[in-house]
Amino acid sequence: MDISYILNELGEDRELYFNAVAPPIMQTSNFAFKSFADLRNAFADEKSTFLYSRGTNPTVDILQKKLAALDGAEDSIVFNSGSSAIFCSVLALVKSGDHIISVQKPYTWAYRMFDNILPRFGVSTTYVDGTDLANFEQAIRPETRIIYLETPNTLTYELQDLEAVAQLAKKHNTVTIVDNSYCTPLYQKPHAFGIDLSLQSATKYIGGHSDTVAGVLTGSRELLQKIFSEQALNTGSVTTPFNAWLLLRGLRTLPMRLERITQTTHTVLAFLKSHPKIERIIFPLDEDFPQLELAKRQMSGACGLFTIVLKTDSHERIEKFTYALKHFLVAVSWGGHESLILPQAAGMEPAAFDATQERHRMARVYVGLEDADYLIKDLNQALSLL
């Protein structure tokens, strides 16, 4: 299916809303029925009909059709956050006594669910180094129900071999879930490698304007129906019509934004790689990245997020460098129009800083839609303070 068709036409039955070019925000909580039969059908399958906007809504439905098509999946659910997508997808698939394999150091709210919530219900998690398939093979058990992946992760960008892990999981009747927030469906298509469920934070590149929060889950119609009816409806975590409308707006420009950010990122990286105050950069498509061949095999591109390791022995100088930047905001997340920086040292007290620990000298950088020269000049003047 052509991406231009998906972004501009799929799901948009304009004759149903006065031939308006942009779909309306169907800001209603409820839907009326003209017959008992229609109401019974809605009760029986709330995913496929409009009953109550806690579940489905026409504006949300347009968005979900587009996102499923972008991922090459049968269906999708759009949640009110990425963490909701993680929580609902996992919780719908496990019961007491089950086991999960997760990559090491997953996204914070996935980690807290695995360690703080699921153990209360008798579900255990084993963390493995996902760069080696043998670690998954050694960790899998008869009671393993989920293998949870995040490729690349969003600090040091380790990858997992999606095809190999999917093949292993199918042999053991285990569901695979991957967090694809870094790449988006434009740069990586997990379902094409056999992954069962793909999720991402739509807050980031899908929205693109830093003005809404959402999460996306795509997969088979059967799995999505189970997750929708058993978790999404119970938690009331499906996105709102207004947020769906904002995400539809973001989708229109997704390809050109990713192209612009990618080009700018490569220019900024070339500058940083030769800078004397930068020890190294970490980026999945960098020529020195240890998993470069795997990255090129399963990713068609990388975008604006990378990590720099600063040459310094001072927590204070990292802070001075950070706040000397005039055009990078100090903030979490990524994927919007604005450039960002997030030093690891900001999350620790100065007394805990240890310059011998490379991670303490890392700063995650996101390149937004600004001009490359504009950002390079800013980085250069701030790096002079290290």
N, C-alpha and C positions, 0 to 999 in steps of 0.2 A: 504494500500500500504506500503510495507516494506521500512523503512528509508534507508537501504543500496541501494535498487533499486533507490529510489528517488535521492540520492546524487551522485550515480555513473553511472546511466544508463538513467534515464528518460530524454527524449528530445534529447538525444545524438545520432543522426543518423550518425555514423562515416563514413559510406560508401559515404556520401555526401561531406566529406572533407578529401579524400585520406587516410581514416582509421587512421587518427591522434588520439592518445589517448586523448589529451586535445583539446577541441574545439578551433578553431581559433578565433582571434579578427577580426570580419568582419568589418574592418575599411573603410566603404563606406558611403557616404551621400545619394546615389541615387541607384535606381534599374531600369533595363530596361525591356521592355515587347515585346513579340513576336506577339501579336495580340491586336486589339482594344478591344476584349471581355475581355481579361485578364486585360487590363488597366482600363476598366469600372468597373470590379469587385473590383479592388484595390481602386478606388475612392469611391466605395459604402461601403466598409468595410475595412478601413485601419488598424483596430485592428488585423484582421486575415490574412493580407497579408503584403508583404514587398513593400512599395512604396517609402518611404523617411525616413531616420533614425531619424528624429525628432519624429516619431511615433513608428515604430517597426523596428527591426533589428534581424538577425538570432542569434547573440550572446546573445542579450537581451532576445529573445524568449526562448532560452534554460533555462536561469535563471528564467524567469517568470513561466514556467511550473513547475520547481522544487519547487519554493516558494509557488505556489498555492497548490501543492500536500502536502507539509509539513503542511500547515494550514488546510487541508481538505476542500479546497474551489474550486469553479469551475474555477476561473481565478485570475490573479494578474496583477498589474502594478508596475514597478520599477521606482521610481522617482529619481531626482538628489539630493534629501535630504528628511529627515523625515518631515521637515516643509512644503515642497512641497506636500507631500502625504496628510498632514492635510488640507492644503489650498484648494487643488483641490477637495478632497472628500467632504468637507463642502460646498464649493461655488457652486458645481454642483447640490446641493440638496435643496438650499434655494432661495427664491425670496423675494421681498419687502413685509413687513408685517408678515413674518414668525418669529418663535420663536425657540430658542435653549435652552436646559437644559445642563449645563456642571457641572462636579464635580468642587469643589473649588480648586483654585491654580493649574490649569493644566500646562502643559509644556508652557514655556514662549511665544513661537510663536503662540501657540493655543490661549492663553490668549490675546495676542495683536491683533490677528485677530478678536476675539469676541468683544473686547472693542474698538479697534481703526479703524478697516476697515469695518466690517459688519454694524455698526450703520449708516454709511454714505449712506447705501443702504436700510435702513429701516428694518434691521434684528436685533432683540434684543436677549439678552442672560440672563438667570437666573442661578446663581451659587448655588449649593446645597452641603450639607454634604452627600457624596455618601455612607457613611457607613450605612445609614438607608434608606430602601426602601420607607418609608413614605414621605421622603423629595421629592423624584421623583414624587410620587403620588400627592402631594400637589402642585407641580410646573407645572405639565403638563396642557396644554391648547389645545383648538381645533386647534390653529395655530402652535403648536409645531411640528417641522419637524425632529429634530435631538435630540437624547440624546447622549452626548459625555462623554465617560468614560476614565479613566486611572488607570489601576489596575494591580499591585500596582503602586503608584506614586514613584518618585525616590528621596525622602528625608525622609519622615516619613512613607511611604509604606502603607497608607490606601487602603483598598480594596472595591470594589463594588461586590454585588452578581450578577454575570453575568446572570444567568438563570432567576432570579426574575425580573431584569430590562428588559431583552429581552421579557419576557412574558407581562409585563406592556406595553412596547412599541408597541408590536403587536396588543394589544387591541385598541390602539389609532392610528394605522397606521403611526407610527413614526419609523424612521430609527435609529438604534443603531450603534455607531462607538466606538471602543475601541483602545487605544494606548497600545499595547502589547510589548513595547520595553524591559521592565524589564525581562519578562519571556522567550521570543522567542517562536516560535511554538513547541519547544521541551518540554517546561515546562508548557505551558498553551495553550489550543486550544479554543479560544473564539467562533468559529462557532459551535462547539459541544454543546454550551450552548444556541444557538439561536441568537447570535450576527450577525448583517448583514455585517458589514465591520470591518476588523481587520487591523491595521497598526502598523508599527514598524520602528525604525531607523535602517536601515541595516548597517549604519556606525559602529555599535557597534558589537554585537556578530556574525552577519552574515559575515561581512567583516573580523573581528577578528585580523587585522594586523595594524590598525590605519593608513591606507594609502589611504582610499577612503571614500567618503561621499555619502549616498544614503538613500532612504526611500522605503518601501514596503507597498502596499495596496492590500488586498485580499477580495474576496466576490463573489457574484453571477455574472454570465456572463452578465446579464441584467444591474445590477448596475455599473459594471466595464466598460461596453460599453458606458454608459451615461457619466461617469466621464472622460473616455478617450477622447470621441469626443467633449464634451462640455468644458472641462477644460485643460486636459493634452496637447492636440494638440495646443490649443490657447496660452497656457503659455510656450510651448516648454520645459516642465520640465521633460520629460522622460530621464532616465539615458543614458549615452554614452556606446558604445560597449566596450571600454577599462575598464570602471568602472564595467560593467557587468562581464567581464572576471575576474577581481580581486575578485568580490563577488562569482563567481563560485569556484574560488580557495579557498576562505574562507569556503564555504559550505562543502567542502570535509572533513574538520577536525572539523566541528562544534560539533558533539557529544563528541568527546574525549576532546576537549577544555573545554566544559561545565562541563564534569565529573571531569576533573583535577581542574578547578577553584572552583567547588563546594566543593570538598574534602578539598582543601587548606583553603577555606573560613571558614569552620566549625572548623578547627584546630586553625585558627587565632581568631575566635570568642570566643572559649573556653578560650584562653589566656586573651583576653580583658575583658571578663565578670568578671574575678577574680582580675583584676588590680585595685589598690586603686585610681588611677587617672581617672578612667572611672566611671561616674555616672550611666550610663546605655547604652545599645546598642539597636538599633531598626533594626529588621530583620524579615521578614514575617513568617519564620518558626522557630523562637525562641520560647521556651516554655512560655515566658512571653508576647509574642505579643498578644494584645487584640483580634485580629481577627484570631487567629491561626486555629480554626476549619474550618472557611471559606477558609483560605489559603490552608489547606490540602485537602479540598473538590474540589477546582477548579485549583490548581496548583500541578503539579507532582514533582516540585522542585523549588529551588531558587538558585541564583548563586552568583556572586562576589560582589554585591553592598549592602552596609549596612551603617548605620549611628551610630556614637558614640557621646555621650554627655560628654564633658570634665568637670572634677572637677577643676574649676579655676574661679577667678574673674577678670582676666586680659586679655585684648586684646593683650597686648605685649607678654605675655607668650604663648598665642595661636600661634602667629606668630613665636616665637622662636621654639616652638615644631614643627610646620609645616616645617620650613626650616632646622631643625636638622635631619629630615628624609633623609637618603641617597638613599633609594631605592623606594621611592614613589614620583612621579612627581606631582607637583601642577598644576592641569589642570581640565578642564571640560570633559564631556563624560565618557565613560567606554566601556568595551567589547573587548579591544585589549590585546596584550601580556603583557603590562606594568601595574604595580600597580599605583594607583592615589589617591590623597586626595584633597578635596575641602572644606575648612572650611567656614562656613557661615560668620564668622567675617571678612573674606577677602573682602566681598562685602559692607563693611561699614567703615566709618571713625572711628578712635579710640574713638572720643568723643561721638559717637552714641552707642557705645557698652554698654549693660546693662546686667550684669551677672545674674540678677534675671530672665531674659528672656531665657528660656531653648534653644530656637532656636538659639540665639546668640552664644551659646557654642557648637553647633552641628558641626560635621565635617563628610562629606560623604566620605566613603572609598571604593575604588574598588580594589579587589584582582585580580592580573593578573596570569601569568603562572610561576612565581618564586616559589621556594621551601618555604614551610610554615615556617621552622626554620629561614630562611634567612630574611623573613619579620617580624617575631616575635622579633628577636634580634634588628632589626631596630626600631620597634615601642617601644620596652622597653627602649632603650637608649634615644629616643626622649621624651617619656612621663616623664622621670625623671626631665625634665626641667620645668614641669608645677608647 
